Amino acid sequence: MKVACIQINSGDDVAENIRIIDAQIRKAHAQGAQLVALPENAFYMRGSDGQNIPEHSMDSHEGLVAMQSLAKELQCWIVIGSLFVRDAKSGKHFNRSVVVAPTGAVQAHYDKIHLFDADFNDGECYRESASIAAGAQSVVTPLPCGMMGLSICYDVRFAHLYRDLAKAGATILSVPAAFTQRTGLAHWHVLLRARAIETGCYVIAPAQCGTHGGKRRTYGHSLIVDPWGEVLADGGEQVGIVMADIDPARVAMARNHLPCLQHDREYGF
Protein backbone atom coordinates (compact mmCIF):
# COMPACT_ATOMS: atom_id res chain seq x y z
CA MET A 1 0.00 0.00 0.00
CA LYS A 2 1.44 3.38 -0.98
CA VAL A 3 1.12 6.00 1.74
CA ALA A 4 1.74 9.74 1.65
CA CYS A 5 2.48 12.28 4.37
CA ILE A 6 1.29 15.82 3.66
CA GLN A 7 3.62 18.42 5.18
CA ILE A 8 1.89 21.78 5.55
CA ASN A 9 2.16 25.16 7.26
CA SER A 10 -1.32 25.58 8.73
CA GLY A 11 -2.52 28.91 10.13
CA ASP A 12 -5.69 30.13 11.79
CA ASP A 13 -7.80 30.39 8.59
CA VAL A 14 -9.74 27.12 8.57
CA ALA A 15 -11.17 27.53 5.06
CA GLU A 16 -7.73 28.28 3.58
CA ASN A 17 -6.18 25.32 5.35
CA ILE A 18 -8.88 23.04 3.95
CA ARG A 19 -8.29 24.40 0.44
CA ILE A 20 -4.55 23.73 0.64
CA ILE A 21 -5.00 20.27 2.12
CA ASP A 22 -7.58 19.32 -0.52
CA ALA A 23 -5.13 20.24 -3.31
CA GLN A 24 -2.27 18.33 -1.69
CA ILE A 25 -4.34 15.19 -1.13
CA ARG A 26 -5.47 15.23 -4.76
CA LYS A 27 -1.84 15.56 -5.85
CA ALA A 28 -0.74 12.66 -3.63
CA HIS A 29 -3.60 10.51 -4.86
CA ALA A 30 -2.69 11.25 -8.48
CA GLN A 31 0.81 9.93 -7.66
CA GLY A 32 -0.63 6.65 -6.41
CA ALA A 33 -1.21 7.19 -2.70
CA GLN A 34 -3.92 4.95 -1.29
CA LEU A 35 -3.61 6.37 2.22
CA VAL A 36 -2.88 10.05 2.90
CA ALA A 37 -1.86 11.24 6.37
CA LEU A 38 -2.17 14.84 7.62
CA PRO A 39 -0.26 16.43 10.53
CA GLU A 40 -1.46 17.51 13.95
CA ASN A 41 -3.64 20.66 14.01
CA ALA A 42 -4.27 20.22 10.29
CA PHE A 43 -7.17 22.66 9.96
CA TYR A 44 -6.30 25.18 12.65
CA MET A 45 -2.83 25.97 13.99
CA ARG A 46 -2.60 28.49 16.81
CA GLY A 47 0.19 31.02 17.06
CA SER A 48 0.20 30.48 20.83
CA ASP A 49 -1.58 28.32 23.41
CA GLY A 50 -3.53 31.40 24.50
CA GLN A 51 -5.25 31.83 21.13
CA ASN A 52 -8.92 30.85 21.17
CA ILE A 53 -9.92 27.58 19.48
CA PRO A 54 -12.99 27.70 17.18
CA GLU A 55 -16.00 25.88 18.55
CA HIS A 56 -16.69 22.58 16.75
CA SER A 57 -18.57 19.38 17.43
CA MET A 58 -17.45 16.17 15.76
CA ASP A 59 -20.42 16.07 13.38
CA SER A 60 -20.19 19.69 12.23
CA HIS A 61 -16.43 20.17 11.87
CA GLU A 62 -15.94 21.58 8.37
CA GLY A 63 -12.51 20.03 8.03
CA LEU A 64 -13.79 16.56 8.83
CA VAL A 65 -16.81 16.98 6.55
CA ALA A 66 -14.52 18.05 3.70
CA MET A 67 -12.20 15.06 4.23
CA GLN A 68 -15.11 12.62 4.34
CA SER A 69 -16.34 13.93 1.00
CA LEU A 70 -12.85 13.82 -0.51
CA ALA A 71 -12.09 10.29 0.74
CA LYS A 72 -15.32 9.06 -0.83
CA GLU A 73 -14.64 10.88 -4.11
CA LEU A 74 -11.06 9.60 -4.43
CA GLN A 75 -11.72 6.22 -2.82
CA CYS A 76 -8.73 6.57 -0.53
CA TRP A 77 -7.99 6.49 3.19
CA ILE A 78 -7.35 9.80 4.96
CA VAL A 79 -5.82 10.00 8.43
CA ILE A 80 -6.50 13.46 9.86
CA GLY A 81 -3.55 14.03 12.19
CA SER A 82 -5.71 16.01 14.56
CA LEU A 83 -8.54 18.49 14.81
CA PHE A 84 -10.11 20.24 17.78
CA VAL A 85 -13.45 18.99 19.12
CA ARG A 86 -15.24 20.61 22.06
CA ASP A 87 -15.54 18.53 25.24
CA ALA A 88 -18.84 19.57 26.84
CA LYS A 89 -17.88 18.00 30.18
CA SER A 90 -14.64 19.90 30.83
CA GLY A 91 -15.26 22.98 28.69
CA LYS A 92 -11.92 22.29 26.97
CA HIS A 93 -11.26 20.61 23.62
CA PHE A 94 -9.96 17.21 22.61
CA ASN A 95 -6.98 17.11 20.27
CA ARG A 96 -8.45 14.32 18.13
CA SER A 97 -7.01 12.17 15.35
CA VAL A 98 -9.57 10.75 12.91
CA VAL A 99 -9.32 7.89 10.40
CA VAL A 100 -11.64 8.32 7.41
CA ALA A 101 -12.36 5.26 5.23
CA PRO A 102 -12.83 5.33 1.42
CA THR A 103 -16.58 5.17 2.04
CA GLY A 104 -16.37 8.57 3.72
CA ALA A 105 -17.22 7.05 7.10
CA VAL A 106 -15.25 7.77 10.26
CA GLN A 107 -13.65 4.43 11.07
CA ALA A 108 -11.85 5.42 14.27
CA HIS A 109 -10.76 8.37 16.35
CA TYR A 110 -8.23 8.90 19.11
CA ASP A 111 -7.91 11.72 21.67
CA LYS A 112 -4.33 12.74 22.53
CA ILE A 113 -3.40 11.27 25.89
CA HIS A 114 -0.13 13.05 26.73
CA LEU A 115 -0.33 16.85 26.66
CA PHE A 116 2.62 19.10 25.85
CA ASP A 117 3.45 21.24 28.88
CA ALA A 118 7.05 22.38 28.62
CA ASP A 119 9.29 25.21 29.85
CA PHE A 120 12.63 26.34 28.43
CA ASN A 121 15.13 28.64 30.10
CA ASP A 122 14.74 31.49 27.59
CA GLY A 123 11.02 31.97 28.32
CA GLU A 124 9.66 29.70 25.58
CA CYS A 125 6.88 27.68 27.20
CA TYR A 126 3.85 25.61 26.22
CA ARG A 127 0.69 24.74 28.17
CA GLU A 128 -1.43 22.44 26.03
CA SER A 129 -3.31 21.26 29.13
CA ALA A 130 -4.71 24.77 29.65
CA SER A 131 -7.14 24.32 26.77
CA ILE A 132 -6.97 20.61 25.86
CA ALA A 133 -8.58 17.71 27.73
CA ALA A 134 -6.47 14.55 27.87
CA GLY A 135 -7.76 11.38 26.27
CA ALA A 136 -7.81 8.10 28.18
CA GLN A 137 -8.18 5.37 25.55
CA SER A 138 -5.63 3.83 23.17
CA VAL A 139 -6.86 2.95 19.67
CA VAL A 140 -5.86 0.36 17.05
CA THR A 141 -7.83 0.19 13.79
CA PRO A 142 -7.61 -2.10 10.72
CA LEU A 143 -6.34 -0.93 7.32
CA PRO A 144 -5.86 -2.97 4.13
CA CYS A 145 -2.09 -3.10 4.80
CA GLY A 146 -2.19 -3.85 8.53
CA MET A 147 -3.38 -2.55 11.88
CA MET A 148 -2.75 1.11 12.69
CA GLY A 149 -2.12 2.34 16.23
CA LEU A 150 -3.03 6.00 16.70
CA SER A 151 -1.08 8.63 18.60
CA ILE A 152 -0.30 12.36 18.37
CA CYS A 153 2.97 14.31 18.67
CA TYR A 154 4.04 14.46 22.36
CA ASP A 155 2.83 10.88 22.81
CA VAL A 156 6.02 9.80 21.01
CA ARG A 157 8.02 10.40 24.21
CA PHE A 158 6.08 7.67 26.05
CA ALA A 159 7.45 4.40 24.72
CA HIS A 160 5.11 2.19 26.73
CA LEU A 161 2.12 3.46 24.71
CA TYR A 162 3.65 2.21 21.47
CA ARG A 163 4.67 -1.13 22.95
CA ASP A 164 1.08 -1.59 24.14
CA LEU A 165 -0.25 -0.63 20.70
CA ALA A 166 2.04 -3.20 19.06
CA LYS A 167 1.00 -5.89 21.54
CA ALA A 168 -2.62 -5.02 20.74
CA GLY A 169 -1.94 -5.82 17.08
CA ALA A 170 -0.57 -2.61 15.56
CA THR A 171 1.87 -3.02 12.67
CA ILE A 172 1.75 0.67 11.68
CA LEU A 173 2.06 3.61 14.08
CA SER A 174 0.56 7.00 13.22
CA VAL A 175 2.44 9.91 14.82
CA PRO A 176 1.14 13.19 13.34
CA ALA A 177 2.87 16.18 14.85
CA ALA A 178 3.45 19.89 15.18
CA PHE A 179 6.87 19.40 16.79
CA THR A 180 8.64 22.58 17.85
CA GLN A 181 11.76 23.62 15.98
CA ARG A 182 13.82 23.37 19.17
CA THR A 183 12.74 19.87 20.21
CA GLY A 184 12.58 18.62 16.63
CA LEU A 185 16.23 19.42 15.99
CA ALA A 186 17.21 17.48 19.10
CA HIS A 187 14.80 14.57 19.27
CA TRP A 188 12.42 14.03 16.31
CA HIS A 189 14.34 11.55 14.18
CA VAL A 190 15.74 9.51 17.06
CA LEU A 191 12.37 9.17 18.82
CA LEU A 192 10.51 8.04 15.71
CA ARG A 193 13.22 5.58 14.68
CA ALA A 194 13.28 4.20 18.22
CA ARG A 195 9.52 3.67 18.26
CA ALA A 196 9.77 1.75 14.95
CA ILE A 197 12.71 -0.38 16.13
CA GLU A 198 11.22 -1.18 19.55
CA THR A 199 7.91 -2.36 18.10
CA GLY A 200 8.81 -3.70 14.65
CA CYS A 201 6.22 -1.32 13.18
CA TYR A 202 6.13 1.15 10.33
CA VAL A 203 5.92 4.73 11.60
CA ILE A 204 3.99 7.33 9.60
CA ALA A 205 4.66 10.83 10.94
CA PRO A 206 3.27 13.79 8.94
CA ALA A 207 4.35 17.13 10.38
CA GLN A 208 3.72 20.85 10.39
CA CYS A 209 6.56 23.10 9.20
CA GLY A 210 7.54 26.78 9.33
CA THR A 211 6.20 29.72 11.35
CA HIS A 212 2.57 29.87 12.49
CA GLY A 213 1.91 33.42 13.62
CA GLY A 214 3.62 34.91 16.64
CA LYS A 215 6.83 33.04 17.40
CA ARG A 216 5.60 29.45 17.05
CA ARG A 217 7.88 27.46 14.72
CA THR A 218 7.54 23.81 13.80
CA TYR A 219 10.25 21.47 12.62
CA GLY A 220 8.81 19.74 9.55
CA HIS A 221 10.70 16.60 8.45
CA SER A 222 7.63 14.41 7.96
CA LEU A 223 8.96 10.86 8.19
CA ILE A 224 8.04 7.39 7.06
CA VAL A 225 10.17 4.82 8.90
CA ASP A 226 10.22 1.07 8.28
CA PRO A 227 10.17 -1.61 11.04
CA TRP A 228 13.97 -1.93 10.99
CA GLY A 229 14.33 1.80 11.72
CA GLU A 230 15.26 2.85 8.19
CA VAL A 231 13.96 6.28 7.15
CA LEU A 232 12.15 5.70 3.86
CA ALA A 233 11.09 9.33 3.33
CA ASP A 234 11.91 12.68 4.94
CA GLY A 235 9.94 15.83 4.11
CA GLY A 236 12.70 18.30 4.98
CA GLU A 237 11.65 21.79 6.04
CA GLN A 238 9.31 22.87 3.24
CA VAL A 239 5.64 22.29 2.43
CA GLY A 240 5.23 19.19 0.28
CA ILE A 241 4.49 15.48 0.04
CA VAL A 242 6.57 12.40 0.88
CA MET A 243 5.57 8.86 -0.07
CA ALA A 244 6.62 5.25 0.56
CA ASP A 245 5.22 1.73 0.32
CA ILE A 246 3.98 -0.23 3.33
CA ASP A 247 5.01 -3.90 3.03
CA PRO A 248 3.63 -6.23 5.75
CA ALA A 249 6.47 -8.66 5.00
CA ARG A 250 8.92 -6.11 6.42
CA VAL A 251 7.05 -6.18 9.75
CA ALA A 252 7.24 -9.98 9.84
CA MET A 253 10.95 -9.89 8.99
CA ALA A 254 11.83 -7.39 11.72
CA ARG A 255 9.83 -9.24 14.36
CA ASN A 256 11.24 -12.62 13.37
CA HIS A 257 14.81 -11.31 13.59
CA LEU A 258 14.22 -9.52 16.90
CA PRO A 259 11.09 -10.89 18.64
CA CYS A 260 11.45 -8.45 21.56
CA LEU A 261 7.68 -8.04 21.92
CA GLN A 262 7.70 -11.62 23.22
CA HIS A 263 10.55 -11.13 25.69
CA ASP A 264 9.03 -9.00 28.45
CA ARG A 265 9.88 -10.13 31.97
CA GLU A 266 8.59 -9.15 35.38
CA TYR A 267 11.04 -7.26 37.58
CA GLY A 268 11.06 -5.38 40.86
CA PHE A 269 12.74 -2.33 42.38
N, C-alpha and C positions, 0 to 999 in steps of 0.2 A: 504494500500500500504506500503510495507516495503522499508524504505529508509536507505542509508548508507552514512556516512561521512568518507572520506579518509583523514587521518592525515599524512602529509608527511614533509620531510625536503628537500625542493627543493634547488638546487644550480644554477650555471650558465651554466651547460651542458644540453642543451635542449634535446638532444637525450637520455641521461641517465635519465632525469626526465620523459620523455615519457615512457621509458622502465619500470620504477618503477611504474608509474601510471597505465599502462596497466595491470601489474601483480596484483596490488591491486584491480582494478575494476573487473577483472576476479574472484578473490577470493571472493569479496563481492557478486557478481552475483551468484556464486556457493552456497552461504549461503542464497540465496533467495531475495537479493535486486533487486527491480524493478526500483529504481531511485538511482543513485550514484552521490554524490556531492563532488567536489574538492575545495580546498582552493584558496584564492587569490594568484596570481603570481605562478600558478601551474607549468608552464613549464619553468619559468625563474625567479629566485629569486636573486636580487642584494645584494651584500655585503654592499653597501652604495648607497645613492641617486645619487652620482656622477658617478657611473659605467654606461657605455654605454649600451643602450637597443638594441638588435638585430632588424634589419629592417624587418618588416612583414606587408603585407596587410592581410585583412580578408580572402580572397580566398586562399592565399598561405601559411598560417600559418601551419607549420607541426604538431603542437600540435592539432589544431582544426581538420585538415584532419585525423589524427590518431584517434581522439575521434569519428568523424563521422563514420569511418569504423567500430570501435569497437561497437558503439551503434547499428548499423545495424546488425552486426554479432550476438550480444547477445540479440538483441531485448529489450533493456532497455533504460531508460532515463539517460542522463549524463548532469549534470550542471557543467560547467567549471567555477570555482570560479572567475578567471580572467586570461586574457592574454593581451599582449601588441600589439596594432594595431596602425600603423603610421597614424597621422592626417596630411594630405597634406596641409591643410590650415594654421595651426599654426606651423608646423614643429616639434611638440611634439608628444606624443603618447596618445591614450586613454587606460585607465585601464578598460578592457571590460569583463563583464560576459556574457557567452553564454549558452543557453539552447539547447541541441541537442536531437531530438526526436528519437524513435526507428527505424524510417525510415532512419536515418542518416542525415536528413535535419536540418538546423538551424531554430528552431522555434522562438526564440527571442534573443535579446541581449540588454545589458544595459551598459552604460558608467558611471563610478563612478562620482558622483556629488560633493561630499565633499572630498577635498584633504587634506592629513595629513601633515600639517606644524606645527611642535611643537618644543619647546626649553625647556631643563631642566637645572637646575643650575650647573650641573657637566660637561657641555659641550656636552652632548648627544643632538643632534638636527636632525630634519628631514625636508626636503623640497620637498615633492612630487610634488608640483606645478611647480618646476623648470623644470621638464621633462614631466609632465603629463598634458593634457588638460582636463578641467572639462566637464563632461556631463551636459545636460540640460533637460533631459526627463526621467520621471519615467516610469516604465514598470511593467505590470501585465500580466501573460500568463497562459493559461489553462493547467492543468495536469489531469490525470485520477482521482486523489484524491482531487482535489480542484484547486483553483487559486493561483499561486505563484507570490508574489511581489519580485522583484529583488533589491538587494543593495550590497554594498561591504564595509567591514571593518569600516573605520572611519565614514561612514554614520550612524552607530549605535548610535552615540552621538546626532543625530538630530531627536528627537522623532516625530516631525510633519510629516516627510517623511513617517514613518511607519503608522501613523494614516491615512494619505492620501491614502496609498496603501490599507489599510484595507477598507476604505470607497469606494475605486474603485473596491472592490470585492475580494481582497486577503484574503485567509484563511491560507496560508503558507508564511513565510518570509524567504528568502534566504540571509544569512549574512556570506559569505565566508571571511576569514580574514588571515592576517599575523600580528596579534596583537603583539606589543612589549612585552617583558618579564615584563618590569616595569609597563606599563599601564594594562597589562593583570592581574597581581597579584592584582591590586587595583580595576579594573572596569569591567572586562570581564563578569563574571557570573551575576553580578547585572544588567548590561545594557541589556543583552540578555533576562534575566527573565522579566525585566521591559517591554521590547518591546512586549513579548508574552502576559503578563498580560494586558497591556494597550489596545491591539488590539483584544484579544481573538483569536490569531493565533498560529499555530505551528511555531517554529523558528528552522531552519536547519543551523548550523554554523560550517562548516568544517574549520580547521585551520592549518597553518604551525606550526612547532615546532623545537626547537633546535637552533644551531648556523649556520649562512649562510655566511661564509667568513667574514673577518674583525671582527667587534665587534657586528654585527647585530644578536640579539637573539629574537626568537619568543616564545610565551607563550604556544602554544598547546591548550589542553583542548577543542577539538572539542565538540560541544554540540548539542543535540536535546532536545528542550524544548516544553512541551505541552501547550495548550491555557490557562491553569490554573496556569502556571508558574513552573510546576514540571519538573525538569531535568530528562529526560528519559535515557540519555546516556551522558557520559563524557569521552573523549579520553585520559585524563591524559597528560603526558608530552612526551610520546614516539610515534614513528611512528606506525600506526595501523589503525584499522577500528572500528567504532561504528555504531550500527544499532538500529532502533526502527520502530514501526508501526505508520502510519498516519491514524487516525480515524476521518472522518468528523463529526461524532456525538459528539466528544469532543469539536469541535469548536462551534457547536450549543448549547451544554450544557453551556459552559463558557459565551457565549453571551446572553443566556436566563437568566442566574443567574445575570449577571452584564452587562446590555445593554448600556454601557457607550458610545459606538459609536453613539448612538441616543440622547445623552444628551448634546451636545454642545450648548453653549449659547453665544450670542454676549456680549461683555463687552468693556468698555473704560478705559482710563488711565487719 
